[in-house]
Amino acid sequence: MNNQGNISRQSSVAPPNSSTILLTLADQSGIASTSGAAWVAGFINGGASNLQILQSDGSFADPAAATIVSVAAASSWQGTGIQISQGALTTNTVAYVSGKWTADPQTNGGNLYDANGCPGLNVPSDQTEFPMVGVAMGALVGKIGETGTPFFIGDGYWFSSMAQTSGELYLCINDDLTGAYGAGLTDNSGSLTVEITQGLPFYLLSSISTVTLATQTNGANRLIFVVSPSQPPAMPIAVYSPLGYTAYPYANPPGIAAPGPFDIFEFGMDAAADLSAVNGLGLNLSFSYNSEQYGVDTAVSRQQVGSAYSSFITNEGSMASPFAQLLYQTSIGNGAPNPPTVIGNQFFAIADPNDLLQAMLIQGSGIAADNALASYWDSTLASFFGLNQYLSINLGGSNIYSGQCQQQTNPSTNTQTNAYTLTNSNNTSYTFYQPPTGIESALYVFEQAFNQYTPAGSGGDAGLLQDCIWEALCRGVATAGVFATEKTAGESTQAWNTAANWYAANSTCHYYAKFLHCSDVNGEDFRTSGQDPILYGGAAYGFSMDEDPIGPGFSGNVPSKTKENVPGGSVMNIVLGPWST
């Protein structure tokens, strides 16, 4: 999509000096106080020991020092000195860092193991003198207070926001503590190192007008915006990295479910800044830089975004109908987390189709197999991977890969399937295999994760070629680049990079991405309606590889990020738009 129609909005804040970037924050949501409020948290450099977190004055500073605890295998419950308060806004994260131990040297071939415990050996349900039954012997477990109920920690993370009571945090190995079934703790050896960190706090968005980035960073920085009925608990930090909320609609429980709709602004010193909708659209967030605007038009309310999505899917017809379910506000499947918090009677979020399918698979015991999205790509992929057809993909300059689709044995699955083997002038070849029909095909396109259908992985030209194929599928032009006769001049790329053909009416394409790129506020395609798109210039991240396409034949700006890196001395203006009309 061409990044057209951007509106200049100059900041009234004086530019900072050349060693800092100034982010101005504006809460224009107008949310009724009875419904909730907008909150913001932030961090820079989410890497080892370099983490800084947003303070209430808009600066960044080091987080509170982590507490390092050694847990001995040969001792019973060991106090950490950390007091946990049930329902507190300050979240503590308990994380295994290093070390090995054993609860019984006769198991696991005499080898020590980590906090997950002895591989393949769970405590029987009748051995109740262990802290926990049904989990691995030798696992790291914890409890709150001397009489608290034990809980599993293992190699993962435990967050104090899960606490059902208050008291001191105790840690222990999951073993026969009283010697009721054998040697008890007397034959144990080893120890673990555990790190306990405080979380990333949230502040009222209206209380922070400016944020100052004064540290040269690696660009892995975030501001997290949440609309919630009350102040959210601090976001857990584990081993110097904030964990973040799970993707809409909570596809990876028991991850951290957001307390309300959320979205993320990504930024850095001398890095591109952007808003990503890859994991769903939660808030009508936007920002401006260098006289260009990105994200949702500040004149469009969040309520209008939800209404436009419903109308858009209806207007697009039967090919788009499976995507209607992405607009959601209730639990998905059996065993799902509690229904998401809906603010002001609005939808909770528009989910990405991959995350919707993943949530159904995890939470609904295979519901996804019967879902219309699960078989959505079957016919397109059958046509794309037709026998004896040709592709010719130009990765730039003279680096052109061409080849034919033939039946081959996929070495990763040992199955016969159709596949393209593409070769360039240097005789470098890569093979791309057709996935089986059903959910595997759906995830192949929607998830865009390199797996057994791209044995060469994401490295080198293999990853770039697979990106080109995924992009073409999502934009509804993949079969336009397939030919019955041999092609060697990059003809596939020419067909795929013609933006005027993207997201054609009644095509099989990624309609969530099409909505972000093409919808106006009435739910019509802005390319034919003559109205402005909801997202400035139709620029958005609608799927994981939704970048400017590789190779010749395209001009414009696809993703909702700055076209250049943002240097020190710059000002960016971030706006949370109106909640309702």
Backbone torsions as a table, in degrees:
resi	resn	phi	psi	omega
1	MET	NA	134.7	174.4
2	ASN	-69.8	139.6	-178.8
3	ASN	-84.7	64.9	-175.7
4	GLN	-97.5	164.6	172.8
5	GLY	77.0	12.3	178.4
6	ASN	-70.3	144.4	-173.0
7	ILE	-111.1	133.0	178.6
8	SER	-71.9	132.3	175.5
9	ARG	-140.3	97.2	-175.1
10	GLN	-77.2	141.0	178.3
11	SER	-76.6	142.7	175.9
12	SER	-88.5	-1.2	-179.9
13	VAL	-90.4	135.3	179.8
14	ALA	-63.1	137.4	179.3
15	PRO	-59.0	145.9	177.5
16	PRO	-77.0	179.7	176.4
17	ASN	-74.5	173.5	-170.2
18	SER	-69.0	-9.1	-178.8
19	SER	-101.2	5.5	179.8
20	THR	-135.6	157.2	172.0
21	ILE	-119.2	134.9	-178.6
22	LEU	-106.2	126.9	175.9
23	LEU	-111.2	116.4	175.3
24	THR	-94.2	137.7	-177.0
25	LEU	-114.4	133.7	-180.0
26	ALA	-132.2	122.9	175.2
27	ASP	-96.9	99.1	178.9
28	GLN	-107.3	21.7	-175.0
29	SER	-69.5	-36.8	-178.3
30	GLY	63.7	29.5	-178.4
31	ILE	-66.7	135.0	177.3
32	ALA	-61.8	134.5	-175.9
33	SER	-60.1	-23.9	178.4
34	THR	-74.5	-15.1	-178.4
35	SER	-96.1	-35.3	-177.3
36	GLY	155.3	-161.1	-178.5
37	ALA	-156.0	165.1	178.1
38	ALA	-93.7	138.3	-177.3
39	TRP	-129.9	157.1	179.8
40	VAL	-140.2	141.0	170.8
41	ALA	-132.1	160.9	-179.0
42	GLY	-160.6	158.0	176.1
43	PHE	-152.0	158.8	172.8
44	ILE	-126.9	150.7	177.9
45	ASN	52.5	71.9	178.0
46	GLY	-76.1	45.8	-179.4
47	GLY	-116.2	177.3	-172.5
48	ALA	-55.2	119.3	172.2
49	SER	60.2	7.0	179.6
50	ASN	-106.1	4.6	-174.9
51	LEU	-64.9	133.9	167.9
52	GLN	-127.7	146.2	-175.6
53	ILE	-120.1	153.4	-177.7
54	LEU	-66.2	135.5	176.7
55	GLN	-103.5	168.8	-176.7
56	SER	-66.8	-18.6	178.6
57	ASP	-93.3	6.5	178.5
58	GLY	88.5	1.6	176.4
59	SER	-94.0	172.6	174.9
60	PHE	-114.8	141.7	179.6
61	ALA	-147.3	164.7	179.0
62	ASP	-62.7	143.3	175.9
63	PRO	-72.4	168.9	175.1
64	ALA	-57.1	143.7	-177.4
65	ALA	-59.6	140.0	177.5
66	ALA	-72.0	149.6	173.6
67	THR	-96.4	121.6	-179.7
68	ILE	-100.7	125.8	-176.1
69	VAL	-124.3	136.5	172.5
70	SER	-101.1	127.5	-178.5
71	VAL	-112.9	117.9	-176.2
72	ALA	-87.5	139.6	179.9
73	ALA	-70.0	-28.2	-173.2
74	ALA	-91.4	8.8	179.8
75	SER	-119.2	152.3	176.7
76	SER	-77.2	-155.3	-173.8
77	TRP	-54.3	128.4	-176.1
78	GLN	-118.3	122.8	-179.6
79	GLY	-70.7	145.0	179.9
80	THR	-102.7	-13.9	-174.2
81	GLY	80.8	-1.4	-179.9
82	ILE	-92.3	122.0	177.9
83	GLN	-91.5	127.7	179.6
84	ILE	-107.0	131.2	178.0
85	SER	-112.1	125.1	-179.8
86	GLN	-60.6	129.0	176.7
87	GLY	74.5	9.7	-178.9
88	ALA	-68.7	151.7	179.6
89	LEU	-77.0	-21.9	177.0
90	THR	-87.0	114.2	-178.6
91	THR	-93.3	131.6	170.4
92	ASN	-102.9	140.4	178.4
93	THR	-114.6	128.7	176.7
94	VAL	-104.5	123.7	-174.9
95	ALA	-137.6	132.4	172.0
96	TYR	-67.1	134.9	-179.1
97	VAL	-112.4	-50.3	-174.9
98	SER	-163.8	177.2	176.3
99	GLY	97.3	160.8	177.2
100	LYS	-140.1	155.7	179.6
101	TRP	-153.5	177.4	173.5
102	THR	-145.7	146.3	174.3
103	ALA	-97.4	-6.1	-179.6
104	ASP	-166.9	109.7	-177.0
105	PRO	-67.3	-8.4	179.1
106	GLN	-84.0	-8.1	-179.2
107	THR	-104.9	166.3	176.8
108	ASN	56.3	34.2	179.0
109	GLY	63.0	21.5	-178.7
110	GLY	81.2	1.6	-177.5
111	ASN	-86.4	147.2	172.8
112	LEU	-74.7	164.0	179.7
113	TYR	-143.1	172.6	-175.3
114	ASP	-91.2	-161.5	-171.7
115	ALA	-68.9	-13.0	176.8
116	ASN	-75.1	-13.6	176.6
117	GLY	93.1	-174.1	-176.0
118	CYS	-67.6	122.2	-177.9
119	PRO	-60.2	129.2	173.3
120	GLY	75.9	9.9	-177.2
121	LEU	-127.9	96.5	177.6
122	ASN	-93.0	149.2	-179.6
123	VAL	-72.0	127.3	178.9
124	PRO	-61.5	152.1	-174.6
125	SER	-66.9	-20.4	-178.3
126	ASP	-90.6	-2.7	179.8
127	GLN	-97.0	72.3	-169.9
128	THR	-77.8	-4.2	175.3
129	GLU	-77.1	-14.2	169.7
130	PHE	-69.8	149.8	175.5
131	PRO	-56.0	-40.1	-179.7
132	MET	-138.0	138.1	172.4
133	VAL	-103.5	158.4	177.8
134	GLY	80.9	-0.2	174.3
135	VAL	-124.1	173.3	-172.2
136	ALA	-63.7	135.8	167.7
137	MET	-62.7	138.4	179.3
138	GLY	83.8	6.2	178.1
139	ALA	-77.5	156.7	173.9
140	LEU	-78.1	124.6	179.0
141	VAL	-128.3	163.9	-179.7
142	GLY	-140.4	171.0	172.4
143	LYS	-156.3	159.6	178.7
144	ILE	-107.6	117.0	-177.0
145	GLY	78.6	160.5	-174.7
146	GLU	-64.6	-27.4	-178.2
147	THR	-108.4	14.7	-177.3
148	GLY	-69.9	162.3	178.0
149	THR	-81.5	125.7	-179.1
150	PRO	-62.7	148.8	176.5
151	PHE	-135.8	154.5	-177.6
152	PHE	-82.2	137.4	174.1
153	ILE	-116.4	-55.2	179.9
154	GLY	59.8	-148.6	179.5
155	ASP	-79.5	-11.1	-175.9
156	GLY	-83.6	-154.7	-178.8
157	TYR	-117.6	145.0	170.7
158	TRP	-120.4	133.7	-177.1
159	PHE	-111.1	136.5	-177.0
160	SER	-67.9	-14.8	176.0
161	SER	-65.0	-15.2	177.1
162	MET	-82.7	-9.1	-172.1
163	ALA	-62.5	136.7	178.1
164	GLN	-100.0	-1.1	179.6
165	THR	-153.7	-179.8	-179.6
166	SER	-119.0	152.7	177.9
167	GLY	150.3	-172.5	179.6
168	GLU	-75.9	144.9	176.6
169	LEU	-82.5	125.7	176.1
170	TYR	-114.8	146.7	178.7
171	LEU	-128.2	153.6	-175.6
172	CYS	-164.9	161.6	169.9
173	ILE	-83.6	143.8	179.8
174	ASN	-81.4	90.8	-175.6
175	ASP	-142.9	172.5	177.9
176	ASP	-70.7	87.1	-169.4
177	LEU	-67.2	-26.8	-176.0
178	THR	-101.1	-3.3	-176.7
179	GLY	73.8	24.6	-177.1
180	ALA	-70.3	-22.9	-173.7
181	TYR	-122.0	9.4	-178.6
182	GLY	159.0	-139.2	-174.6
183	ALA	-73.0	-13.6	-178.9
184	GLY	62.3	-131.5	-177.7
185	LEU	-84.0	-8.6	-169.9
186	THR	-69.3	-24.7	-180.0
187	ASP	-101.7	11.0	-179.8
188	ASN	-79.0	156.0	174.7
189	SER	-152.2	159.3	177.5
190	GLY	94.3	176.1	179.3
191	SER	-157.7	162.3	177.0
192	LEU	-119.5	150.8	171.1
193	THR	-104.0	127.7	-176.3
194	VAL	-122.9	139.7	179.3
195	GLU	-112.1	132.8	178.7
196	ILE	-118.9	117.9	-175.2
197	THR	-123.1	153.1	173.8
198	GLN	-86.4	158.8	-171.0
199	GLY	-89.3	-178.6	-178.6
200	LEU	-92.0	114.1	-173.2
201	PRO	-78.2	152.5	174.4
202	PHE	-104.4	143.6	177.8
203	TYR	-125.3	154.3	173.0
204	LEU	-57.6	128.4	179.3
205	LEU	-58.7	-37.7	-178.2
206	SER	-67.8	-13.8	-178.0
207	SER	-91.8	-9.3	-179.2
208	ILE	-121.6	106.3	-177.5
209	SER	-88.4	-28.0	-179.8
210	THR	-139.2	145.4	174.7
211	VAL	-122.6	132.4	-176.4
212	THR	-112.9	121.2	174.1
213	LEU	-97.2	110.7	-176.5
214	ALA	-119.2	11.6	-177.3
215	THR	-118.9	129.5	174.0
216	GLN	-65.4	123.4	-171.7
217	THR	-125.5	176.3	178.5
218	ASN	-91.2	4.7	178.2
219	GLY	88.9	-7.1	-178.3
220	ALA	-87.8	63.7	-172.8
221	ASN	-122.5	150.1	-175.4
222	ARG	-141.7	145.2	158.0
223	LEU	-112.8	128.2	-178.8
224	ILE	-108.2	121.1	-179.7
225	PHE	-106.8	131.2	-179.1
226	VAL	-134.5	138.4	169.1
227	VAL	-105.9	119.9	-170.9
228	SER	-143.0	150.8	178.4
229	PRO	-63.7	-25.6	179.5
230	SER	-147.1	171.9	-178.1
231	GLN	-59.1	125.8	-179.1
232	PRO	-69.2	149.2	170.4
233	PRO	-58.9	154.2	178.6
234	ALA	-58.3	144.6	179.2
235	MET	-76.3	128.4	-175.6
236	PRO	-59.3	142.1	174.2
237	ILE	-117.9	124.5	-179.6
238	ALA	-127.2	122.5	179.4
239	VAL	49.4	51.6	174.5
240	TYR	62.1	36.1	175.0
241	SER	-149.6	116.9	174.7
242	PRO	-60.1	138.8	-172.9
243	LEU	-84.2	-30.7	177.1
244	GLY	80.2	165.8	177.6
245	TYR	-82.3	151.3	175.0
246	THR	-70.0	155.4	-177.7
247	ALA	-66.0	149.0	171.6
248	TYR	-59.2	138.8	-8.3
249	PRO	-100.0	71.0	179.2
250	TYR	60.6	59.1	-174.7
251	ALA	-74.5	-13.0	-174.0
252	ASN	-128.9	55.2	177.0
253	PRO	-62.6	148.9	9.1
254	PRO	-93.9	48.1	176.5
255	GLY	-64.8	-173.6	-173.7
256	ILE	-85.9	112.8	177.3
257	ALA	-83.1	130.1	-178.3
258	ALA	-65.7	146.4	179.9
259	PRO	-78.8	2.7	179.1
260	GLY	177.1	179.3	177.8
261	PRO	-56.3	140.7	-177.5
262	PHE	-142.4	161.2	171.7
263	ASP	-153.6	169.5	-169.9
264	ILE	-130.9	137.7	171.2
265	PHE	-109.7	127.4	-177.3
266	GLU	-108.8	135.8	-174.6
267	PHE	-155.2	174.3	176.3
268	GLY	-178.8	165.7	175.0
269	MET	-77.9	124.2	-177.2
270	ASP	58.5	39.3	176.0
271	ALA	-136.3	160.7	175.7
272	ALA	-71.9	146.1	175.1
273	ALA	-107.6	145.2	-178.0
274	ASP	-159.4	164.7	169.8
275	LEU	-113.4	127.8	-177.0
276	SER	-109.7	129.5	175.4
277	ALA	-110.0	14.5	-176.6
278	VAL	-57.2	-37.7	-178.7
279	ASN	-99.7	24.5	176.5
280	GLY	111.8	158.1	179.5
281	LEU	-106.2	112.7	-178.0
282	GLY	-105.3	-40.9	-176.2
283	LEU	-129.0	152.8	175.1
284	ASN	-86.6	76.4	-175.9
285	LEU	-99.8	146.3	177.9
286	SER	-147.7	164.1	172.0
287	PHE	-149.8	159.1	178.0
288	SER	-127.3	146.9	177.8
289	TYR	-156.2	134.7	174.5
290	ASN	53.3	45.7	175.4
291	SER	67.5	15.0	174.6
292	GLU	-121.7	148.0	178.3
293	GLN	-114.4	149.4	-176.0
294	TYR	-135.9	149.2	178.3
295	GLY	94.6	-159.9	-176.1
296	VAL	-75.3	131.7	177.8
297	ASP	-49.9	129.2	-176.2
298	THR	-66.0	-11.7	177.2
299	ALA	-87.3	-7.2	-175.8
300	VAL	-100.5	123.2	179.2
301	SER	-78.6	160.0	177.6
302	ARG	-63.9	-36.7	176.7
303	GLN	-58.0	-41.1	178.9
304	GLN	-67.2	-33.2	178.0
305	VAL	-61.4	-45.8	179.9
306	GLY	-64.4	-42.8	178.7
307	SER	-64.4	-40.3	180.0
308	ALA	-63.7	-38.4	-179.6
309	TYR	-62.7	-46.0	179.1
310	SER	-59.8	-44.6	179.9
311	SER	-66.5	-39.3	-177.8
312	PHE	-61.7	-47.2	-179.0
313	ILE	-63.4	-40.0	177.1
314	THR	-64.2	-45.3	-178.1
315	ASN	-65.3	-29.5	-177.4
316	GLU	-77.2	-15.0	173.3
317	GLY	90.1	-164.1	-169.4
318	SER	-64.2	-32.8	-179.4
319	MET	-65.3	-25.5	-178.7
320	ALA	-92.4	-14.8	-170.5
321	SER	-56.2	-34.9	178.5
322	PRO	-61.4	-18.8	-177.0
323	PHE	-86.1	-5.6	-178.8
324	ALA	-60.5	-33.1	-175.9
325	GLN	-70.0	-9.2	179.6
326	LEU	-67.4	-24.9	177.5
327	LEU	-83.4	107.7	-169.6
328	TYR	-137.8	160.2	174.4
329	GLN	-151.2	14.0	179.5
330	THR	-128.8	170.7	178.4
331	SER	-63.5	155.9	179.8
332	ILE	-118.6	116.7	173.8
333	GLY	76.5	175.1	178.4
334	ASN	-76.5	143.3	177.5
335	GLY	75.0	14.0	178.7
336	ALA	-72.7	159.7	175.3
337	PRO	-60.9	171.2	176.3
338	ASN	-54.9	151.1	-179.6
339	PRO	-54.5	142.6	-178.9
340	PRO	-63.0	153.2	180.0
341	THR	-73.8	115.4	-179.2
342	VAL	-95.9	127.8	-175.7
343	ILE	-101.5	125.2	176.3
344	GLY	61.5	33.7	176.7
345	ASN	61.6	23.8	178.1
346	GLN	-98.5	165.7	173.2
347	PHE	-57.6	154.9	179.7
348	PHE	-80.3	-46.0	-179.4
349	ALA	-169.2	165.3	168.1
350	ILE	-103.5	113.3	-174.5
351	ALA	-80.8	153.6	168.4
352	ASP	-74.3	139.9	-176.5
353	PRO	-59.6	-35.0	178.1
354	ASN	-61.4	-45.5	-177.5
355	ASP	-69.4	-32.8	175.0
356	LEU	-62.2	-46.5	179.2
357	LEU	-64.4	-40.9	178.7
358	GLN	-63.2	-40.6	179.3
359	ALA	-63.3	-40.0	179.2
360	MET	-66.9	-40.6	179.7
361	LEU	-64.1	-41.7	-176.3
362	ILE	-78.3	-44.0	-171.6
363	GLN	-95.4	-17.9	-172.1
364	GLY	-116.4	14.5	175.6
365	SER	53.1	48.2	173.9
366	GLY	92.3	13.1	178.0
367	ILE	-55.2	-33.2	-175.1
368	ALA	-59.1	-27.8	-178.4
369	ALA	-61.5	-28.1	-179.2
370	ASP	-100.5	4.8	-177.0
371	ASN	-85.4	145.0	-178.0
372	ALA	-61.0	-27.5	178.5
373	LEU	-71.1	-25.0	-176.9
374	ALA	-66.3	-30.9	-179.6
375	SER	-108.8	12.2	-170.9
376	TYR	-59.9	-37.6	-173.3
377	TRP	-96.3	2.0	-172.6
378	ASP	-56.4	-53.1	-175.3
379	SER	-69.0	-36.9	179.0
380	THR	-64.9	-44.0	179.8
381	LEU	-67.7	-34.7	176.4
382	ALA	-62.7	-38.4	178.3
383	SER	-72.4	-41.1	-178.2
384	PHE	-65.0	-41.3	-179.4
385	PHE	-94.8	37.7	178.3
386	GLY	-69.7	140.8	-178.6
387	LEU	-59.8	140.9	174.1
388	ASN	68.2	14.5	174.3
389	GLN	-88.9	165.8	-173.4
390	TYR	-125.7	147.1	170.1
391	LEU	-124.1	152.0	172.0
392	SER	-146.4	107.8	-171.5
393	ILE	-112.6	126.1	-179.4
394	ASN	-100.4	112.8	178.6
395	LEU	-88.8	5.7	179.0
396	GLY	121.9	136.0	-179.1
397	GLY	64.4	-129.4	-179.9
398	SER	-99.9	10.6	-177.6
399	ASN	-86.3	83.2	-176.1
400	ILE	-113.2	128.2	177.0
401	TYR	-107.4	129.3	-178.7
402	SER	-135.3	154.1	177.6
403	GLY	173.2	177.1	-172.5
404	GLN	-113.9	152.8	175.6
405	CYS	-89.2	122.2	179.1
406	GLN	-138.0	163.1	177.4
407	GLN	-76.9	130.1	-177.5
408	GLN	-142.1	167.8	175.4
409	THR	-96.8	120.6	177.4
410	ASN	-75.3	116.6	-176.3
411	PRO	-66.6	-21.1	-178.9
412	SER	-77.5	-29.5	-177.2
413	THR	-117.1	-9.7	-177.6
414	ASN	56.3	39.4	178.6
415	THR	-124.7	151.7	176.2
416	GLN	-82.5	131.6	179.7
417	THR	-157.2	166.5	175.2
418	ASN	-78.3	145.5	-176.4
419	ALA	-156.9	147.2	172.5
420	TYR	-97.1	127.8	167.5
421	THR	-105.7	117.2	-175.5
422	LEU	-111.4	135.2	-174.5
423	THR	-131.6	141.5	176.5
424	ASN	-103.7	-174.8	-174.8
425	SER	-69.0	-16.1	177.0
426	ASN	-91.2	10.2	-179.3
427	ASN	62.7	27.6	171.2
428	THR	-87.5	127.7	-175.1
429	SER	-125.7	146.2	173.2
430	TYR	-138.2	147.7	-178.9
431	THR	-118.3	138.4	-177.0
432	PHE	-125.1	118.3	-170.3
433	TYR	-99.6	145.0	176.5
434	GLN	-72.5	130.7	176.2
435	PRO	-77.4	158.8	176.2
436	PRO	-68.0	161.5	-177.9
437	THR	-69.7	164.7	178.6
438	GLY	89.7	-148.8	-171.5
439	ILE	-58.9	-31.7	178.4
440	GLU	-63.1	-40.4	177.6
441	SER	-67.5	-40.7	-179.4
442	ALA	-62.1	-45.8	-179.7
443	LEU	-70.7	-31.6	176.3
444	TYR	-55.2	-42.6	-178.9
445	VAL	-86.7	-49.8	-173.6
446	PHE	-70.8	-39.2	-176.4
447	GLU	-80.5	-38.7	179.6
448	GLN	55.2	47.7	176.8
449	ALA	-108.5	129.8	-179.3
450	PHE	-67.0	124.5	-175.0
451	ASN	-146.9	-148.2	-172.5
452	GLN	-67.9	-11.2	-179.9
453	TYR	-90.9	-6.4	170.2
454	THR	-130.8	76.8	-173.4
455	PRO	-56.0	-28.7	-179.6
456	ALA	-74.2	-9.3	176.6
457	GLY	78.8	-161.6	-174.2
458	SER	-92.5	-3.9	-175.6
459	GLY	-77.4	154.5	174.5
460	GLY	56.6	-148.7	-177.3
461	ASP	-71.4	-20.6	178.8
462	ALA	-59.6	-45.9	179.3
463	GLY	-64.3	-39.9	179.9
464	LEU	-66.5	-41.5	179.1
465	LEU	-64.2	-43.5	178.5
466	GLN	-64.5	-38.5	175.5
467	ASP	-56.3	-45.3	-179.3
468	CYS	-59.3	-42.1	-179.4
469	ILE	-65.8	-46.8	179.1
470	TRP	-60.2	-45.5	-179.8
471	GLU	-59.5	-44.2	-178.6
472	ALA	-64.7	-39.6	177.0
473	LEU	-62.0	-49.2	-177.0
474	CYS	-63.7	-34.0	-178.8
475	ARG	-86.0	0.0	175.1
476	GLY	78.0	21.3	-176.7
477	VAL	-122.9	8.6	-173.5
478	ALA	-58.3	-46.3	-175.9
479	THR	-72.7	-15.2	175.6
480	ALA	-70.0	-19.4	179.6
481	GLY	-100.5	15.9	178.0
482	VAL	-107.0	136.6	-172.7
483	PHE	-130.4	150.4	-179.9
484	ALA	-81.9	-19.4	178.1
485	THR	-118.2	159.8	-174.6
486	GLU	-62.8	136.4	176.5
487	LYS	-128.9	142.1	-176.3
488	THR	-137.9	5.4	-174.1
489	ALA	-111.5	22.8	178.9
490	GLY	78.5	29.6	-177.4
491	GLU	-64.3	-32.7	177.8
492	SER	-63.2	-44.6	179.2
493	THR	-61.1	-42.6	179.3
494	GLN	-58.6	-42.9	179.5
495	ALA	-69.1	-41.5	-175.9
496	TRP	-73.0	-29.6	-174.7
497	ASN	-92.0	6.9	175.7
498	THR	-84.4	95.5	-171.1
499	ALA	-61.0	-27.1	-179.6
500	ALA	-62.1	-21.2	-179.1
501	ASN	-94.0	-4.4	-177.8
502	TRP	-68.9	145.5	172.8
503	TYR	51.9	47.5	179.5
504	ALA	-65.4	153.5	177.5
505	ALA	-58.4	138.4	177.0
506	ASN	64.6	18.5	178.7
507	SER	-90.5	163.2	171.1
508	THR	-87.8	105.0	-177.0
509	CYS	-147.3	-180.0	-178.4
510	HIS	-85.1	93.6	-171.1
511	TYR	-72.4	-22.0	171.3
512	TYR	-63.8	-46.2	177.7
513	ALA	-64.9	-40.1	179.7
514	LYS	-61.4	-40.2	177.2
515	PHE	-58.4	-48.4	-178.3
516	LEU	-61.9	-39.8	-176.7
517	HIS	-80.6	-32.2	-163.2
518	CYS	-120.9	-16.5	-171.6
519	SER	-78.5	140.3	166.8
520	ASP	-95.4	-177.8	-173.4
521	VAL	-68.4	-15.4	177.9
522	ASN	-94.7	1.9	-179.1
523	GLY	80.4	22.0	177.1
524	GLU	-110.1	157.4	179.1
525	ASP	-70.9	115.5	-174.4
526	PHE	-64.0	-18.8	-178.8
527	ARG	-70.1	-21.3	178.0
528	THR	-116.0	-21.1	-178.2
529	SER	-79.5	-24.3	-177.5
530	GLY	83.6	-0.5	178.0
531	GLN	-91.6	165.1	177.2
532	ASP	-72.6	146.4	175.4
533	PRO	-71.0	157.9	177.5
534	ILE	-63.0	-43.7	176.5
535	LEU	-94.6	132.2	-176.4
536	TYR	-49.5	123.0	176.8
537	GLY	68.3	8.2	-175.8
538	GLY	65.4	23.0	-178.5
539	ALA	-92.8	128.4	-176.5
540	ALA	-164.0	159.4	165.4
541	TYR	-96.2	100.0	-179.2
542	GLY	-94.7	-17.6	176.4
543	PHE	-156.7	171.9	-167.6
544	SER	-59.6	-36.4	-177.0
545	MET	-104.7	25.7	-175.1
546	ASP	-79.7	64.6	178.5
547	GLU	-107.4	175.4	168.7
548	ASP	-57.4	132.2	-174.4
549	PRO	-65.9	152.8	-179.8
550	ILE	-78.7	146.0	175.9
551	GLY	90.4	178.9	-173.9
552	PRO	-78.3	166.0	171.1
553	GLY	99.9	11.4	179.7
554	PHE	-136.2	139.5	170.9
555	SER	-137.7	134.1	-178.7
556	GLY	145.9	-161.7	-179.5
557	ASN	-144.4	111.3	-177.3
558	VAL	-82.8	-59.1	-172.0
559	PRO	-76.8	159.0	-179.0
560	SER	-85.7	62.0	176.5
561	LYS	-136.9	160.9	-179.2
562	THR	-60.7	145.7	-178.3
563	LYS	-73.7	-16.2	179.5
564	GLU	-138.3	165.7	175.9
565	ASN	-69.4	146.3	-175.9
566	VAL	-94.4	115.0	-176.0
567	PRO	-86.1	168.5	171.8
568	GLY	-58.9	150.1	-175.9
569	GLY	91.6	1.1	-176.4
570	SER	-95.6	159.4	173.8
571	VAL	-123.4	132.3	171.4
572	MET	-122.4	140.3	-177.6
573	ASN	-113.4	121.3	-176.6
574	ILE	-111.6	131.6	-174.8
575	VAL	-129.5	129.4	166.0
576	LEU	-93.3	115.8	-171.6
577	GLY	-75.1	-179.8	-176.3
578	PRO	-63.2	145.8	-177.2
579	TRP	-80.3	-40.3	-178.6
580	SER	-141.4	165.8	-178.1
581	THR	-76.6	NA	NA
